[in-house]
Amino acid sequence: MNVIGPALGAASALAGAGVAAGMLVPAWGRSAAVGACTAGTGGAGLVAGVAALGGARWSIGLPGLLPLAGVRLAVDPLSGLFMAVAGAVAAAVAVYGIGYTGRGAHGASSRGAQAVLPLFALTLVLVPAAASVSTFLVLWEVMALASLLLVLSEHRERAEVRRAGLWYAVMTHLGLVLLLAGLALFAARAGGQSFAALRAGAAGMSAWIRAVVFVTVAAGFASKAGGVPLHAWLPRAHPEAPSHVSALMSAAMVNLGIYGIVRVGFDLLGGGPMWWWLGLIAVGAVSAVYGILQAAMASDLKRLLAYSTSENMGLVLVGVGAAGLFAASGNGPLAALALVAALLHMINHAAFKALLFCAAGSVLRATGLRDLDRLGGLRQRMPVTAGLFALGALGAVALPPGNGFISEWLLLQSLIHGLVVPGVATAIVLPLAVAVIALSAGLAAAVFVKALGVGFSARPRSKQAERAAESPPAMLAGMGLLAACCAGLALVPGVLGSGLDRAASAAGLTGAKALSGGGLQVRLQQVPASLAPLWVVIALTAALAVAAGLPRLIGRRRRRRKNARLWDCGGGAPTPRMAYTATSFAEPLQRVFDDVLAPEQDVNVTPVRESAYLVERVRYQRRVPDRIEHRLYEPMLAALARLGGAARRLAGGSVHLYLGYGFFGLVALLLVLAVGW
C-alpha cells in the first residue's frame, strides 16, 4: 500500500487542526495543543518521505483547488528526502516548542504565532512535493510569509526584530522575483508549466535561454540557502526569531534552496555546461569561508549559529556544483557520489543545527542573554543543555565521532578522486575546493571551542548566568530527539545509502550506486574507499579511556604529597573579568584575516575641560561588521534612497502627466517584448 497520499492528507489535517488550536484554545493549553498538532504534521511528513526514499512514488492533480492553474503534487525519492528531513526536524522542534512557549516567554505564545507555526511546518513538507510552477510558487510564498510572521513574533518587544523582519521580507521577495522570472521564462519556452512539460521542453531550448533560466533560478534559491552575497537576511532573521522557529528555518527551510537548485538544474533542465557548476562551486566556497569567518567574530550565540548555517550550506553548494561539473564532463558515477555527499551533509547539518539552535534557545530562556561575553558557568547550572550543545558542536566541527565528519569525508573523497577528470578547470577548481573544506573545518573548530569554552565552561559574567536553571522536560525531550538523530547519523550513516542513491537517480544522475555497505560501514562503489564510523568511535573511545585512565593508575602508585598553594604574586584568585571573552578569543583570528574582515576601530579622546593636555576619558571601540553588507548593501540602499528622493520631482500632481507616464511606459514595454521575443 502506498502511504504517501494518506500521510500527506494526515499532515494537512493536523496542520489545520493546529491552526484552529492556535486561534481557539486558551493560553493554558495552547502550546501543548499546537505542539502536538505540529509534531503530528512533521511525523506524517517524515512517514511520506521515508516511503518515497524506499522507492514509492505518488502524484495527484487537483484542478479546482487553485484558480486557472490547479494544484499538482508529485513525490519521488528526491522530494521524499527533503520531506523526510523537514518532517523529522518539525516533529522534534514542535516537542521542544511546547516547553519553550509554555510560560508565554519570548513573545512566541500569542495566538497569531501559535496559529502560523503548523502552517509553516506543513509548507516545509509540501514544497518538495509541488509538481508545477504555479503550485511551487504558491507554496513557496506561503512558506516565506509564514516564516516572516514567525520572525516578527517579538516585534513589540524589540526594535531589532522589526529591522530583521524588514530585511528578511525584502530579501525573500527579491528571491521570489528571481524565481518567478526564471520559472515563467522556462514555462513559456517549454509550452507548459507542469514539471513534466518542463522536462520535455528543456531539450529544445536554446543555450542562452537555458542559461538565463538556470542563473536566475539558482540565484533565487541560493538566497534562500544563505549563499553569499545574498545571505544578508540570515544573520539578522535567525537570531531575532524565537529559537524553535530559528531551528526550523536553519535546519529545514534553507534546505529547500538546495532542493530547488538540484530539481531545476539536474532534473528539469537535464544538466548544463561546466560554467554553470563552476559558478555554483565558487558561490559555495565563498559562502563557506566567509560564513565561518563571520561566525568566528560573532559574540551573539544565535548570530554565530546563523553564520555557521551559511558556511554549511556553502559546503553543500560545493558538492552540488561538483556533481554538475562531473556530469558535464561525462563522469556519472563521480557526479552521483558528489551529489550524495552533498545531500548527506545537508541531512547532518539539519540534525546538528536544529540541536544547536534549540540549545541556544534553552540558554536564552534561562538567562535572557545571547551575548557570549556575558554568559559562562552554564555547564554546572544547565548540564543537560551543555552536553547536548557539545554533541551538536561536535557534529558542526566535522571531527569524529560527530555526524558531520562522514559527509565531509565523502565530499572530500569525491573532490579528490575527481582530479582524474581531464580539463584545466577541474585541475584548478577541485584542489581549491578541497582547501576550502579543510579551512572551514579548522575555523569551525575554533568557533565552537569559543562557544563552548566561553559560554558554558568559563565563570559566569552576569547575574543572569549565575541564576540560570535547567530547561523544562519538554524542551529537553525535543533536544533529546535531535541528539538521537545526530548519534544515529554519526554511527550508522550507511542505512541512508540506498535512499540517497535513489534520490540522486531521481535527480537525473542515473548510473552505478554511489554508496553501499549497510548500516555499519560506508563503502564507495566507484572509488577504492570505505569507512566504518562505529568502529572509529569505538577506537576513539578506547584511546581516550587509556589516555585518561593510565596517568591516574600510575599516579596512585606514587606517594602522595601534601599540596601547597602556588605563590600568585599577591594577585589572588582570578576573577571573571580576567578570563577570555568571546571577543578576545577571536582576536588572533581577526588579525590573521584582517584584510578579509576589514574591522573598524574608533578612538575617542575626551580632554579635561580646563586643559586640552589632560585626558579625562579615552573610549576605544572596535567592531567587525559584515563587510559585504557594509560595502554592498548599505551603498545600494543609500543610492536607492537618493533615487527615491529625486523621483519625487516626477510627481507633480498632474493627472495628465501620470497618464503620459503610463502611456510611454506601456509603449516601451511593448517595444522590449517585440525585440526580445
N, C-alpha and C positions, 0 to 999 in steps of 0.2 A: 504493500500500500504506500502511495506517495503521500508523505506527511507534510510536504512543503505548503500546499494550499491551506489545509486546516490550521497549520501553525501560524501562518501569516494572518489568517482570519482571527485566530485567537489573540494575536498580538494587537490587531486593530481594535478588537472588542475590549481588551484590557486597557489599552490606551484611552479609549473613550470613557471607560469607567473611571480611570484615573483623573481625566479632565473633569468629569462630573463630581468626583470626590473632592478635588481641589476647590471647586466652586461652592459646594453644598455642605460638606462635612464641617462640623465645628472645629475650632482651633485645637481642642484637646486630643482629637483623634485624626486630624487631617494628615499629619506627617506619616503616620503608620498606614493609613488607607492609601495615600498617594504612593508611598514607597512600595507597598505590596503590589499595587497595580503596575507600577513602573518595572519592578523586578519581574513580574509575570510577563510583561511586554518583552523585556530583554531575554528572558528564558525561552519564550516562544520563538524569537528571532534566532537564538542560538540553536534550537532544535531544527529550524528550517535550514540554517546554514550548514549544520553538520550533515543533514540529509543530502544537501546538494554536493558537499565535498565527497560524500560517499558514492556519487555518480548519478543521483536522481536529478531530473530536470522537470521544470514546471513552467507553464505560461497561461495567461488569461487575457482576454480583451473585454473591456467594459466601455462600450461606445457611448453610453448615455451619462457617464459619470462626470466627464469634463466636456464642456461645450465645444463643438466643432471638431475637436481632435480625438476625444475619447481618452481612455486610460489603457495603456498596455503594460503589462508586467511579465517578466520572464526571469527565471532563476537558473543559472548554470553554475558549475563549480567555482568560477571566478567571482561571481557576485555572491555565491554562498560563503566564500572565505571571508569577505568583508562583512556580510550579515552576521556570521558567527562571532567575529571579533567584536562588532558593535553590540550584539546581544549579550555576550558574556560580560563586557565592561558595564553595560547599562544595568544588568542584574545585580552585580556586586556593588556598584556605586549607589544603586537605589536602596539597598540594605544599609549602607553607610549613611545615606542621606536621612534615614529615619531618625538616627541619633543626632545627626548634625543640625537638623532643623527642629528637633523635638522641643526645645525650650524657647523657640522663637528668636534665636540669636542670628546675627548677620543678615537680617532682612530677607532671608530666603523662605520664611514660613508663611508669607502672605498668600492670600487666595490666588492672586494672579500668577505668582512664581510657581506655586504648587500645581496649578492647573496646566501650565505650559510644559512642565517637566516631562510628563508622559508623552505628550505630543512630540517633543524633541527626541525622546528615545525611539518613538515609532518612526520618525523620518530617518534617523540614523540606520534603521533596519531596512526601510523601503527604498531609499535612494539607490542602492546597488541593484534592486530588482526592476528598476524602470527600463522599459524596452522601446521607448520612443522619445523623441526630442522634447515634445511638449510635456509628457509625463515627468521626464527627468528634470526639466527646468522648474516645473511647479513644485515638485518635491524638494528640489534644491533650495528654492526661495523660501518655502515654508520652514525648512531646516534653519536657514540663515536668520529668518525673522524670529523663530522660537529661541535660538541661541542669543540673539540680540536682547530680547526681553529678559532672558535669564541673566545676562551680563549686567543689565540695568536694575537688578533686584534691589540693590542698596543705593540707588541714586539719590534718595532723600537724605542719607547719612553723610555721604562724602562727595565732594565735587570731582574727585579723581575718577569716580565711577562714570559720571556724566561725560567727562572728556574721553575716557576709554571707549564708552559706548559710541560717541561720535566718530572716533577713528575707526572703530570696527564697522559701523554702518557704512561709512564711505568706502572702505577698502573691500568689504564683502560685496557691495553692489558694483564697484568697479570690476571685480572678478565676474560678477553676473553679466555685466555688459559684454565683457570679452567672450564669455561662454555663449551668450545669445548671438553675438555677431558670427562667431566661428561655426556654431551648430546650424544657424539659419542658412549661412552660405553653403554648408555641407548638404543640408536637406534640399535646398533649391537646386543644386547641381546634381544630386542623386535622384531627384524626381519623387521623393517621398521622405517622410520624417520618422518612420519606424526604423529600428536598428537593422532589421533585415534588409530594408531598402537601402540604407546607408552602406551596408557591406556590399550589396550587389552593384551599387553605383560608383563605389570608390575607385574601382579599377579603370573606369572610363574617363576619369577626370584628368585634366592637365596637371603637370607637375607643380605649377605655381599656385593653382587653386588648392591642391593638397597641402602645399607648404603653408599657405595663409591659414587654412583651417587648423593645421597642427600647431602653428606658433601661437595663434590667438587662444585656442582652447588650452594648450599647455600652460600659457601664462595665467589664464583664469584659474586653472586647477592648482598650479604652483602657488598662487597667492593663498588659496585655502590651506595648502600644506605647509605654509610658513616659509616658502623659499625666498631667499634674498634676491632682489631688493624689495619684494612685495610682502615682507614679513612684519611691517611696522605695526599692524594691528595686534599681533600675537603677544608681544611682551607688555602690551597695555591691557588687553581684554582679559587674558588668563589670570593675572594677579588680582584684578578687581572683581571678577566673578566669584560667587560662592564656590567653595572648594570642591564640592561634589560636581558642580557644573564645570569647573576647570578640568576636572578629571575626565568628564565626558568629552569635552572639546579637544583636549590634548591627546587622549588615548583612542578616540573613536572618530570624531568629526574630521580631524586633519587627515586621517587615513583615506577619506573619500576623495581628497585631491589626488592621491596616488592612484586610486581606483579609476578616476576619470582619465588620467594620462594613459594608463595601461589599456583601458577599454577602447578609447578612441585611437590611440597611436598604434596598438598592435592588432586589436580585433576589428574595429570598424574601418580604419584606413589600410589595414594589412601591412603595416610597417612602412618604412620610408628610407631615404638616403642617409648616409652616415652623418651628415652635418646636423640633422635633427637631434641625433642622440649625443653627438659631441657637445652641442649646446646644453642639453639636459645634464650631462655629466659636469659641465662647467658650473651650471647653476647649483647642482647638488654639492660640489666640492666647496664652492664659496659659502654656501649656506652652512655646511658642516663646520668649517673653520671659524667663520665669523660668529656663528651662533655660540659655539663653545667658548670663544674668547669673551664674548659679552657675558656669558654665564659666569666665567671666572671673575669678572669685575663686579658682578652684582652682589649686593648685600641683602636685598629683598629676597626671601626664600622662594616665594612663588614666581617672582620675575626670573630668578635663576633657573627654575624648572621650565619656565616658558621658553627661554633661550635654548635650554637643552633639547626641547622638542624640535626647534628649528634645526639644531645640529643633527639629531637622529633622522628627521625627515630628509635632510640633505644626504645622509648616507643611503637612505632608501632610493632617492633620486639617482644617486651614482650607480646603484645596482640596476635600476630600470634602464638608465641610459646605456650602461654596458651591455645589457641584454639586447637592446635595439641595435647597438653597434655590431655585436657578434652576428645578429640575424641579418643585418645588411651586408656583412662580409660572407654570408653563406654558411656559418658555423652554427647550426641549430642546437646541437647538444650544449655547447657553452652558453648560448643565449638562454636556454631553459634553466641552466644552473644559476646564472646570474639573476634571472627573474625570481627563481625560487628563493635564493639567498635574500633578495630584497624583500620579498613577501614575508619570509620568516622573521626578518629583523623588524618589519612592521608589526608583526604579532607580538614579538618580545617587547618592543617598545610600548605597545598598548598595555601590556601587563605591568611592567615596572613603573611606567609613568603614571598610570592610574593609582598605583600604590603610593608613589611618592607624593602626588598631589593630595591624596586622602590623608597621608601622614602630616603633610604641611597644614592641611585644614584642621587636623587634630591639635597641632601646636597653636594655630591661630585661635581656635575655640577656647583653649585652656588659658592662653595668655593675652589674647587680643593683639599680638605682635607678629610681624613678618620680618622685622629687621634682625638679621643675624648678629649685628653688633650689640643688640640689647637682650639677646637670648643667652642660653647657656644653662648648664646644670639640669637639663631635661632628661638625661639618662637615668638619674636617680628618681626623679619625680614622675616620669612617664616612661617606664622601662619597656612596656609592650610597644608603644608608638616608636620609641627609639630603635628597638630591634627590627621592627617592620620597615622603618625608613632605611636602616642599614642594609636590609635584604634588597630593597629596591635600588639603593645606590650601588650595590654590588652588581646588579644587572646593568646599570647605566654605564659603568666603567669598563664593561666588556672584558672582565677578567674571570677565569674560572674560580668558583663554581657558579657565577652569575649567569642568568639566562641570556644576556646579551652577547656572551662570548661565542656561542656556537654559530649564531647568524653572521657575526662579523668575520669569524673564521671562514665560513662558507663564501662570503663576499670576497675575502682576500684570495681564496683558492680560485674563484672564477676569474679574478683580475690577473693573477699571476699566470695561470695557465692560458689566459687569453693572449699572452705575448706571442704565442705561436701563430696567431692570425697575422697574415702579411699586411704591410702597409705602414706608412710613416706615421699616420695618425695614431694607430694603436701603440706603436713603439714609443711615442711621446706621452700620450694621454694616460695609458694604463699605469706606468710607473708613478706618475704624478698622483693618480687616484689612490694607489697603494700608500704613498706618503701621506696623503690627506687623511686616510683612515687611521694610520699609525699616530699622526699628530693629534687628531681629535680624540683618540682613545687616551693618549697621555694627558691631554688637558682635562678630559673628563675625570680622570683620576684625581687631579688636583682640585677640581671643582667640588667633588663630593667628599673629599677629605676635609675641605674647608667647611662644607655644610655640616658634616657630622662632628668634626672636631670643635668648631666654634659654637654651633647651635646646640649640640647635645652633650658634649663631653667637658667643655670648659665650665668655669664657675659662672653662676648666674650674674648678669649685669643689670638687672632691673628687679623691682618688687614684683612685677607680673610674673617673671620667670621663677622667682623664689616661691610664689604661691601656686604654681601650676599643679594640676592633678590629672590623673589618667582619664581618658575619654570613656564615655558610656559603652555598654556592651554592644549595642547595635553598630556603632562605628567600628569597634574592634572586630566584630564579626565580618563586616564588609571588607575591611583591610585584610582579615584572615583569608577570605576567599581569593582575593587578588594575590596574596602571598603564596597560597597553594598553587595558583596558576603559574607564578614565577618559578616555584620549585619544580613543578612538573615539566615546564618548558626547558629548565636547566638540566634536568636529569634524564628525561626520556623524550627528547625532541623528535626522535625517529618515528613516533606514532603519527606525526603530521606528514610524513614523506609522501604517501600515496595521494593524500588530499592536495598537497602543494603541487604535485605533478599534474593532477587533473586540472587545477586552476591555471597552470602555465599552458596546458594544452588548450583549454577553453579560450585563453588569450590569443591563440593562434600559433604558439610555439610548439607545434606537434613534432614528435620525434622520440628518441630514447628517453627513458626516465632519468631524471637528474639525481634522485636520492633512492636509496634502498637500505635494507639492513635491519628493519624492525625497530622496536622501541629503545633497546639498549645501545644500539650502535648506528651511527650515521655513516654510510658508505656512498661515496660519489661514484656514479656509474661510468662517467666518461673520462675521469682523470684518476690516477692512482693515489687516492687519499681516502682515509677513513678516520673516524674518531668515536670513542665511546665515552660520552660525558659522565656517565655514572661511575665508571672506573677512574676517571680523572678526579672526581670528587672524593672517592674513597682513598685514592693515593694522597691527595692533598690533606685530607683529614688525618690520615695516619702520620704523615710527615709533621703536621702541626702538633699532634699529640706527642710525638717523640721529642720535637724541639721544645715543647713546653714542659714535658714531664722529666726529661733527662736531667736538666740542671737542678730541679727540685730533688730528684733522687740522689744525685751526687752531693748536694748541699746538706742533706740530712746526715751523711756520714761524718761530716766535719764537726768539730767542736764549736758550739755557738758562743759568740762573744757578745758582751753587752753593747748594745747600740748606743752611741753618743750622738747628740745633736751636732750637726756641722756648724761651723762658725759662719755666720751670714753677714759679717762686717757691720753688725748692729742694725741691719736694714729691716729685720723682722720678716714675717711671712708675707709672700706676695699677695697683693690684692687683685680683684678682677680688672682693675684699670691697668695693671701691669701686663696682663695676658694679651696674646694676639687677638685682634679682632678680624672680622672677615675682610675689612678694607686693608689692614696691614698684611694679612696673609697673601692677598692678591697683588700687593705692590711689586714684588720681584717680577711676576709675570707681566705686569703692566710695563715695566722698564724694558723687558725683552721685546715686547710687541708695541713699543711706543709709537712707531710710525704708522702702524695699522689702526690703533685705537684712538690716536690723536687726543690725549687727555687735555683738559683745560684747567688752568690754575689762576687764582686771583689772590693777591696780597694787598690788603687794605690797612694802611698805617694811619692811626689817629694820633696826632700830636697833642700835647698839653696846650690848653687854650692860651696860657701865658707865654709859652715859648715853643717855637717850631722845632727846636733842637731836642726837646724832651718828648719821649713817646709815652702816651697814655695807654694805648692798646694796639696790638697787631692781630689782625684777623687773616688767617690763611684758609683758603678753600680750594680744593682740588676735586674735580669731577671727571668722569669718563662717560660722556654722552654716547648714544648710538650714532656713530659717525654718518651712517647712510641717512638716517632720519635728519640729522643736523645739517648735512651738506646737500641732500637731495630734496627732501620733503619740505623743510622749512623755507628754502628759497622759492620752491614751486608754489607753496601756499601764499607767500608774500607777493609773488608775481600775479597770482590769481586775484588776490585782494586788490592790487593796483589796477588790474584789468577790469575788475568789477566796478571800482570807483570811476574809471574812465568811461565805462559803458553807461553809467548813469546819464551822461550827457546826451545819449541817444534817446532817452525817454523824455521827450519834450512836452508830452501831454496831448499831442495832436493825434486824433483818430486816423486822419488821412495818412499821416506819417507811418503809423503802425500798420495800416493796410498795405502801404508800399513795401514795408519790410517783408511782410508775408508774401506778397506777390513775387518780389525779386528772389526771396529765399526758395520759393517753390520752383521758379524757373531755373535757378542754379542747381537744385536737386535733380530736376528732370534732365538737365544737360549732363550732369555727372553720371546718372544712370544710363543715359543714351551712349555716352562714350565708353563707360566701363563695361557695359553688357555687350 
